[in-house]
Each structure stands twice: as C-alpha cells, then as structure tokens.
Amino acid sequence: MVRKLAYSVSEREHWISAAGGLIGILAVLWVGHFWLDGHGGVLAIASMGASAVLLFAAPHGALSQPWPVFGGHLVSALIGVACARWLGTEPMLAASLAVALSIAAMYGLSCLHPPGGATALYAVLGGDAVHALGYGYVFSPVLLNVVVILAVAVAFNFPFHWRRYPQCWHRAIKERNASANPIGAAEEKAMIPHSDLVYALSQIDTFVDISEEDLQRIYTLALGHAHSASAEKTGLKLASQAHH
C-alpha cells in the first residue's frame, strides 16, 4: 500500500518531472562550462543529479525547498573540504566523517537535503582537481550549481499551477486569498490544528518529507472523499429500502 500511494501520480506528471530534470541539469552543465572553462575545476558536482530528482519530481517536499537545497549543499561542502584538509592522509575516515557531520549540521540548521551528503563526500573523494580548489569548492562549483538549479526549478515549476514551488510563496498567496474564498474557508475548518500536527510528528520522531500544507490538504481531501462515499452508501441503502 505504501508503494502504491507513493507513486500514484499521472503519466503527465512523470514526463513533466523528467523534462524539468533535463532542463535543470543542462542549465547547470552549460553555466558551469561557461564559468569554469579553462580554470581546471569540475563543471558540476554529481549531487546535482540527486537534487534535480527532488526539485522536479517532488517539488512539494520539505527536502526540496530552497533553504534545504541552498543550506544543505553549502554547509556540506564546507564540512567536506574541512575534513579533506584536516584528515587528508586518512581518506576513508575523512569521507565518513564528512557525511556524518553534514547530516548533523543540516539537522541543526533545518536544511536537511540528502544530496548534501554526496556534496560532502565528493569534496573528499573527488580527486586532485577538487582538492586543488580548497574552500573555493564551496563557491565554484557548489554555490554556482545550486543557484542555477534553484533558479530553473522556480521558473520551470511556476507555469504548472499544481506545482507550488517554493511552498512559502504559495502559502503567502493562500493566506491573502483565504478570506475571499468560501471553499478555502470550508477547508480551513476541517484542518488539524498546527499544535496537534507538531505533537503527532514528534511522536513519530523521524523526518517526514511532506509540508504541513500538503498534509492538511491530504487530510481534507480524504475526509471529503470519506463523507461522499458514506453519503453515497446511505443513499443506496435508502433507495434499496424504498424499493422493497
């Protein structure tokens, strides 16, 4: 059941996500080639591929929002370079420690982004070309790549009204329009209080990659569907009784 729920999206959404990944990575590679050509640096970090999956296939996820992408990559890059420089003679330990410290730092800074672990790992195991960059690795290519892919994600997702990226923009629009929207007002009444959601998530005690807005919307839609199904069953039962 979990697997079915996770992939219950339309074929259209599959291809839109794929197109976003294509454009996003093309932009990262093109800008990196233009900016870094002749400087001996890497054109793009491989973790951008993982970020592309999140930004274009799961744009509503908490892990896909701008701050996790930006902060997650940069703090991980800093940690990765530091570990490579301090523990250069022990690459296995340096790589492992870089990923571990990146996870801890991303949690602490509320910018958990899984590809950040790969960014830290690449700083240690990326070879002489990466090591030669030193802390410059944080700015070019990491910062450059992040800025490009975020810009593409915002522009690409914008025309598709159901893809609310970044979530903070659409949250502000929703708050402004709530009073003039009777349907939104009805949905608001069905919502779970924020404090109750926080409590429920604290009891799970693990990271859940879904925004509060989408969690509330899922609950409202499921509740509405349950009420409709119940009303339909009641109507069929009454019709059957009247027939007999």
Buried (B, 14 or more C-beta within 10 A) or exposed (E): EEEEEEEEEEEEEEEBBEEBBEBBBEBBBEBBEEBBEEEEBBBBBEBBBBBBBBBBBBBBBBBBBBBBBBBBBBBBBBBBBBBBBEBEEEEEEBBBBBBBBBBEBBEEBEBBBBBBBBBBBBBBBBEEEBBEBEEEBBEBBBBBBBBBBBEBBBBBBEEBEEBBBBBEEBBEEBEEEEEEEEEEEEBEEEBEEEEEBEEEBEEEEEEEBBBBBBBBBEBBEEEEEEEEEEEEEEEEEEEEEEEE
